[in-house]
Amino acid sequence: MKRSTPLFRCGGLFAAVAVLAVWPLLGAQPAWAAPVSVVSSVPTDGSVVATSPTSITVTFDQTIGSASSVVITCNGNAVPQPGARTTEDLQSLVVDLSSKPLPRGSCVVGWKVQGLVDAGTSSGTFSFDIQQDTAATTSTLPTAAPGADGTVSTDVVPTPSATPSASSASSNVGGALGLARIAATLALAALFGSLALIAVAWPEGVEYILTIRFLRYAWLAALLGTVVTVACLAAQATGNSFMSSLGPTNWFELAHTTPGKAALARLLLVAASAWVVIRPERCIDPATQLPALAIPGLAVATMGFSRAGGDLELLGYGAGMLHAVAMAVWLGGLLLLARVVLAGPGDDDLVHAVRGFGRMVTPAWITVLATGCFQLYRLDSGHLLGTDHGRLLVLKVIVVAAMVFVGVATRQFIQARLNRADVMSAPMAGKLRRAIGMEAIIGVVVLGITAWMLASPPGNLSASGVSSNKFAYQQRFVDSTKKLDLRLSIDPAAVGRNEMLVEVVKPRSSISQITIRFDPPLNSTARSAVESVALSSAGIAYLPMDPGIQFAVAGAWTVTLDVVSADGTFHQAAVLNVVAGTGATPDIPLTTVTQPVVTSPPGVGTNGATTTTTTNATSTSSG
């Protein structure tokens, strides 16, 4: 079975990796693409009008995309206005002011658009003066004639229900991310665990067509699951939709965090694993065995970087890598036994495969349990029952204990019944397949719980013990109806990574969604950041410095808060002044803003983002 492999046989692998590495560069903006510029505006730049215009129109020299926004500032204060709509020819933005006239004074209109010819973002401003305020008008409802019973009936025109902003909807990929993680982890564990079992105890396995098919299906599922995982992570990082995040050009945002880098590395390693999947005998050939096992093994090890931060972080990464590799050996071996080795009766090689797995799985058990206990101490010590992550961890421990119990019983049965067996009979294969299949199903449940845990912060990484007093930026959002009271804290409020703390006083139990969007200054081409906040049972959420909130440029960033709860939908906005550098900034006094309830969210553009430039927060709510 030994086979030498010339260097040119690895050319396909290196070519595939090279193509994947340069693929994101293929989507770069061409040098000849011209930026978007304004052809005309109504009112015109520098004009003086008697009263507020009923609408503002900005016409551009080329078609524009849906990611466009308009911000109006009068006398230095941001003015709430309806969202800008794009005309049918896709070359103009129109803001309707008929129901919300502008005040007297000097007004500045800031616009930001993304062209369809030019993939970049362009922005600019123009100004005009209003000589006097628009006279207020009132209207009354038509009175209906009394009915025979003396009552008055009226026809009520329903108003459109509030819908989440585009940014919230586009980046709401939590469910898809969890499913993709489960699928990718299961398939990658099946691939690496199977190759490890073949290399150690079942070299004859590469001669079975069923083995080859199993490995190729596992690799394909791992590749697709990893691509979807990367796309979902990119959607969360950029605020774009899932479909737009499938493009490799959006994946560069993941390179700013350790979990993001690990996801990108995993994708390349899974793609490179095709080299051994096409020729499985490479995992038993001494000349190629090391790279054949190392490539998928490293892909599994990158899962150990999915959780960043906390005490003993470097040791945590090492423990996470060992935990992931041992899990793959355990679960992947089970899947190969249940689906291939025990598919039917066979010769003594099947018996040797089952016995060999029994020898491999004991060290895997010890490693999984030891590293799991270390991570429990590092991430959740003292918070097991006080956070969602801790309670899920307790559930995971119980399920893993059940998996170990089933595994020990199965190993004892194998040792007693196959100790002197020379062939695998059909009845024996059926019994073992059912027992090992049950153990594998429990393993899949463990993966599901693990994916669920990644969506909630551990107790030692949550806001427990974190005081908002040390944060440079603090903003309190309070609704005039007293149904919302939320504090947002950012530190150091500077270019680079920033930690974030969210504290909710009310509502707490009735909240179904909290989304915070950070939009860059108008004249900046930096990308927005969107965070979907997952609260702990105490009504707090903490995002540590890694991965943190990324601010690419200094200036006045717009902070938009969207809260969906049983008490209503709340929409508020404020400004975060980001300073240059990464050092801590002086403490800013806590600002409390209470605004009257209005019927339409202020400053919501066609991209669903609020872009205000006032230093005071604006808010709306619908109860």
Secondary structure, DSSP 4 states (H G I P E B T S, - for coil): ------GGGGHHHHHHHHHHHHHHHHTSPPTTPPPP-EEEEESPTTEEESS--SEEEEEESS-B-S--EEEEEETTEE---PPPEE-TTSSEEEEE-SSSPPPSEEEEEEEEEEBSSS-SEEEEEEEEEE-SPPPP----PPPPPB-TTS-B--PPPPPPPP---HHHHHT--HHHHHHHHHHHHHHHHHHHHHHHHHHHH-GGGGG-HHHHHHHHHHHHHHHHHHHHHHHHHHHHHH---HHHHTSGGGGGGGGGSHHHHHHHHHHHHHHHTHHHHHSGGGGTSTTTHHHHHHHHHHHHHGGGGSS--STTHHHHHHHHHHHHHHHHHHHHHHHHIIIIITSS-B-HHHHHHHHHHHHHHHHHHHHHHHHHHHHHHHHHTT-TTTSHHHHHHHHHHHHHHHHHHHHHHHHHHHHHHSSS-SSB-HHHHHHHHHHHHHHHHHHHHHHHHHHHHTTS--GGGSSTT--GGG-SEEEEEEETTSS-EEEEEEES-BSEEEEEEEEEEES-TTEEEEEEEEE--TT--PPPEEEE----TTSEEEE-TTT-EEE-S-EEEEEEEEEEETTEEEEEEEEEEEBSSSS-----PPEEEEE---SS-TTB-TTS-B----SS-EEEEE-
